[in-house]
Amino acid sequence: MMAFYFVMITMIIMLFCLFFEKGRPEVILASVLVLFLFTGIITPEEATAGFSNEGMLTIALLFIVAGSIQRSGIVDRLFQRLLKSSHSRKKRLTKLLFPISIISAFVNNTPIVIASTPMMKKWCDENGMSPSKFLIPLSYATILGGTITLIGTSTNLVVHGLLLENGYEGFSFFQLSAIGIPITLLGLAYLIFFSNKLLPDRRSSSLTEPELLKKYTGEVLVTEQFPYINRTVKEAQLRSLKGLFLVSIMRHERAIAPVSGETILKEGDRLVFSGDISTIAEIQRMKGLQLQGSSGSYFPENHQLIEGIVTPHSSHLFKKIKDTNFRHQHQAAVIAVHRQNQRLKSKIGDIVLKPGDVLLMIAGEQFHKKRDFYDITPIDHKLVTQRQIRLGWLSIGWLGVMIILVTIGVLSMLTAMAVTTLLLFLTKVVTPGEGRDLIQWHVLLMIACSFGIGTALLNSGVAASMAGLLIQLTAPLGLLATLLSIYVLTNIFTEMMTNSAAAVFMFPIAIEVAHTLEIDLLPIAMIVAIAASASFMTPIGYQTNLIVYGAGGYRFHDFLKIGFPLTLIVMVTTLLIVRFIVMI
């Protein structure tokens, strides 16, 4: 009984920390896993079982396969072509959302949204339209498309791996299509015909436009009267100005960026500051410094402006920018931060970063984004060679062959992805080092930890208790009410944490419900998979929502306003198909 209450209280605390962003999700889940292991709730074998689960390993390989296709530029070229035509908004959404949802059924949707978001914003700016009318539908279309196939989303593969681990056959490649196709068609119809009235019209310009930069940057000339010539920036106390940040030094048309405290100042240097330029008077009082006005759009070729969105797995989360060693890690300096479409007025270094924050950065040639943020303004427009395109089509061809072999039962999904990855390595489409970088390790860590936490729910009796409570409350209303309760609970979990973790936590409860009611587990597993993916009401439940959250200038309630009706559509459709078609 002690184990029951301990696990229950720990889970409540974990959900609280995840929902209110008290730390990085993978750190929170890993800490809970270690706590359950330390207290004997789970054994070492149970704690590490998730790291060898077939579904989790398949996801790791799929990151490499999908990444090779995305890097080829084929998806980008397709998106650019879709944006060329000039039709009404409804026709434009129709032409855009259907292909994107189909692609998302076979390729990880996160890189699709990352690649298409800056193109969509640029297109909207050029055509006098609001990106906020398009970006949420773009994210939702990729989520809906991901429910069509086994590899469309990591959630499907996680539930598939759990079924195999518990002695069931698992999903076939297109088994979820019976639900995925109808909910995708209905969901896209809803977005095309009703999203215009439900979405805000926020025509905020890009942070990188020259006119807006005048609000963020100012330029100062170092004259011969400056007492700190040939001395360091730190000695001149230019790193501790109130509301201002020294981001670069222009010297003989050469940019020194980012600027360290040990950089030597020379006569004739032009110092570029960012932040609250209304406090520029503090600089004007310093002898030997002459205000040159705003730097405007003047940046040399090797001095790039980039917009980036802080990811939910960034190493900088919940830290002040000045404490992140940002310039050293990324070879860039932050000059502005926007949150919920509002520029934060605080001193740049004192801003505590949160998931979804949009950063405006000045970057040098050695810019590194790592995994701390999604860049929504490309560093440059890289040329895609014909060789890259050929290799991309080769990757698609191999993936297609493997899908056929999986569908007809010749290969398992894990084997097919392993063979595809090996072919990519042998033909040098992807090098082992590039493959390592394509894998989203933080996602795998969360999934692997979730398996052990799910086992703790079973071992402690929490899963059985929750299943019993669900059945007790819904039994008088029939089986459909029980299925509804499972869907709703899964959907609540997925809005509070990641979709894959929600599926893992609900799976033990689904097992107990199936055993108690003496029904097949597979239909309930399908409900868990779909409900865990259907994250439409908050920006934090799904990575693609978080990407467009900052890029589109949305507010939290915007997702609830348009996402709640879509959630109802997907829920009702899923439950009716499972209850009256799948379970017959």
BAGU-65781 format. One record per residue (C-alpha): z, x, y. Coordinates in pm, whole numbers, plus 50000, padded with zeros to 5 digits. Each point is the difference from the previous one (the first is absolute). Example, Ala and Ser with C-alpha at 12.3 -4.5 7.8 and 13.67 -1.06 7.14 Angstrom:
# residues 2
507805123049550/499345013750344/
This chain:
# residues 584
500005000050000/500705029350232/496465012549942/498624965650092/501754998650339/499315036750073/496264996149941/499904967250193/501765014650306/497905031749985/496784979849988/501054979350301/500775031650197/496665015249890/498054969350116/501875000650331/499105036650055/496354994249910/499584969150218/501685014750306/498325033949955/503195020349961/498115028449837/496825009849823/499334975549711/499535026749733/503275016850102/501904967049982/498604991449656/500575035149866/503604999350123/500664966749826/498445013449679/502225030850006/503054978250069/499264978149696/499465031149789/503235016250120/502054968749927/498534996149649/498204967150072/496835016349866/499465030049773/498025031350101/497154987649779/499964966350176/500205016550342/496935021449932/497964974549803/498104989450312/498625034950052/498054997749673/499074963450014/496324993749927/499524978050306/501545025550233/497905028649859/496874978650031/500784994050368/500285037750057/496565006149849/498534970450185/501035015350332/497735029549920/497064978549886/500224976250297/500545029050240/496805017249885/498034968350078/501654994750337/499445036250108/496294997749927/499484978350307/498254972249807/502614974150094/499925011250366/496214997050015/500144965449846/502594988750255/497905013350288/497004980349875/502074968349972/501025003450364/496465004350134/498914963849998/500894977050289/500944965549870/502744975150080/503545010249917/500054978549685/496735014549871/501155034950087/503274995449809/498104985349706/497655029649987/502915024250033/502824985949787/498124991549681/498615035349939/503355015850095/501884978049751/497525008749723/500365037350069/503794996249997/499834986449646/498945034749882/501175024850268/503485004850146/500194978150309/502155023250214/497265026050068/497534971650061/502164985950279/500765034750140/496275008150020/498874966350134/502724994350263/498725025250261/496424988049949/501094963950048/501965008650317/497075019150147/497584971949917/502294974250161/500315021150316/496235003950023/499424962649956/502804987550223/501994985149712/503655002749900/500845021649695/502984977149939/497554972749894/498635021649717/502525025449869/502474976649824/497114981849822/498715034349897/503365009349846/500434966249829/496475001449854/500755033549832/503284986449859/498284969049860/497175020549851/502485022849829/501254971249783/496614995749828/500125029449757/502525020949815/499385030250226/499764980450326/503625006850089/502805021649867/502044968449935/497644988249728/500155033949828/503805001050025/500404965949834/497375010149743/502035031349920/503194979549968/498334976249756/498835029049785/503465015950014/501554967949868/497604996349710/497444976250154/496255005250024/499885002150376/497284986850228/496325003649925/497895013750287/498854966250136/502824978049867/501554995750344/496604989450139/500734964349886/502554999350283/498705027850225/496544985550063/501164964750098/502785012450230/497625025150159/497364973550069/502524975350140/501815026950198/496805013250158/498924964650089/503364994750172/499655032850195/496434992950104/500564964250122/503605000050127/501085035550091/498464998750350/502504973550114/502985016649832/499425036150105/500915013450346/497375011850247/501285034050109/497215020150152/502005032050034/497805030350051/500165031149789/502775023850099/497425027950014/497924984950281/499895022750309/501344973950244/503054993849784/500635037249960/500715001850372/503204980949928/501105026449752/498795034050124/500225020850316/498845035150084/501865027350192/498645033650122/502115031649974/499645019750329/501045035450088/503234986750158/501294987749664/503095021249915/499474998449625/496545016049975/499815022449689/503124983349866/500354974249724/499764962350022/503584997949879/501235023150276/498174978850259/501844969449864/496754980749961/501054986649661/502944979750130/498444979250279/501234964350026/497354975649873/497305026949975/498665021649719/497865031550027/497214994049749/497475027250084/499065028850229/496445004850127/499235037050048/496445011250087/498564968049850/501945006549679/502644975749880/503365012349873/501324971049794/502564992849883/502155020350236/503005018549860/503095010150192/498955036649972/496574995250162/499605023850299/499014983750332/497215015750209/498824994850357/497184974750007/501224981549693/499554962450015/502884982449832/499284965949844/503044977449983/500394966349831/502524972150022/501184980250300/497815014850272/502014980950263/502625027549957/497495026850103/502085005950313/502325021149787/497165024949954/498914998650365/503435012750100/499475031949799/498715029050211/496535012349907/498844968949814/497304978350159/499214965149877/496284996949920/499954962549932/499354983749667/498165020249739/498084967849924/497425004749728/499845037850032/500665015849666/498075029349853/498164996849672/502805015049794/502604977950166/499744966349823/501564966150068/501164981149693/501714967049931/502154998049690/502264974149836/503335011249855/500044992649628/502984984649817/500325032749809/499865024250292/502435028949999/500594992750370/501354964649955/503164991350192/500055034250168/499545009250363/496625016150064/501695031150138/501875004049670/496904997849776/498425034050071/496894979150064/497855026250169/500565025849728/499334975849713/496934983050145/498695023750269/500154970450238/502164986250279/500944963650052/499274987450353/500634962649955/501534975749750/499164963149972/502064974849805/498954963549961/497265005050260/502475013450259/500175035850119/503515014049965/501285012650334/502615024049863/499615037550016/497595009449720/502415023849828/502784973949985/497904972649833/501154992049645/496904993849786/499654968649787/497344988349752/496984985650180/500505019050326/496695010550158/500015035950124/497575014550253/499735037149926/498285030450144/499005022249710/498645034949963/497305011449760/502505004049715/501224964250012/501824988349682/500824963549949/501595005749656/501474967149877/502034992150308/497494976850164/496694982349958/497495012550256/498154970650154/497995020750244/497925025949811/500365036250110/496235002450001/497044982049858/499395020749692/496465000849868/499654986949647/497535021149805/497554986649747/501855019849735/503264982150082/498234966549974/498455009349665/503365011049866/501534967650128/497434979449812/500635021949694/503714991650022/499164963050028/497685002749700/502645016349783/502584974550108/497574972149911/499385014449654/503735003349936/500594964150114/497434988149749/501635020449721/503434985950092/498664964550016/498435001349653/503135016349857/498645034749923/502505018350226/503424992450141/500335000050378/501995032450002/497455017649780/497114987650213/501555012450323/500925033349838/496395005149883/498634990350343/502375024250174/499045028149760/496314993950073/500705001750373/501705033649952/497325014349768/497184990950239/502025012350298/499814966750178/503735005150050/501915032649958/503464999949838/501525007950341/498194971050165/501034977449714/503635009150057/499674991250370/498354966449922/502954988449790/502564980250200/503085015949848/502474979150197/498494968349850/500295014149648/503615010150063/500904964950112/498294984449698/501605024249754/503464994450149/499484962349992/499605000949623/503465014849954/501544975450247/498304971449814/501595012249678/503394999750174/499444963250081/499484993449628/502865021749873/502564985650242/499084963849933/498904994050359/496464991249888/501274975449738/502364984250252/497274995650262/497624985949738/502664975849882/500684988850355/496304994150064/499634979549684/503174980250068/498854990750351/496414991649909/500194986549641/500474963550108/496805002950206/497835014049720/498295032549908/497875000750314/503165001450213/501255029749796/496705018250051/500224991850371/503475015550023/498735032249836/497085001750242/502174993850308/502655025549899/497345026449929/498334992750332/503295003650187/500585033649832/496525012650085/500474991750369/503215020549998/498735030449809/496805013549847/497884977449779/500285022149691/503795002450027/500254962250034/497964995449682/502195024349806/503234983350113/498714965349911/498635009549660/503405000549820/500714965450142/496574988349879/500805012849649/503304981149992/498344967850123/497275002649735/502535006249722/502314972150111/497214974250032/498205013849693/496675003150176/497425027950019/500915028050241/496395007050107/499564969950236/503325007750171/498955036550032/496804988450171/502074980350251/502185030450070/496925022250052/498314975950242/503184991050191/500915036650044/496585007550150/499904969350225/501845016050292/498734981850308/503034989950208/501345033850117/498405033350095/502425020349785/499284986149653/496555015649958/498575032850134/496794984550133/502034975250208/501945028650154/496785018350091/498554970650193/503454991050142/499945028750245/496225003050038/499554963350093/502954998150236/501574972549789/503564987850011/502124991849697/499664962350041/496185002350003/500055007649627/502334970849931/497854976150201/496745007149817/501535012449675/502174970149911/497104975349946/498135026549800/503095005949789/500174962749921/496294999149908/500315029649764/503284987449848/498794964549928/496675012149859/501685026049777/502594976149861/497494972449926/497635023949820/502795015749794/501684967349910/496974978649919/497375025349892/501575032749881/502944983949817/497934974149812/
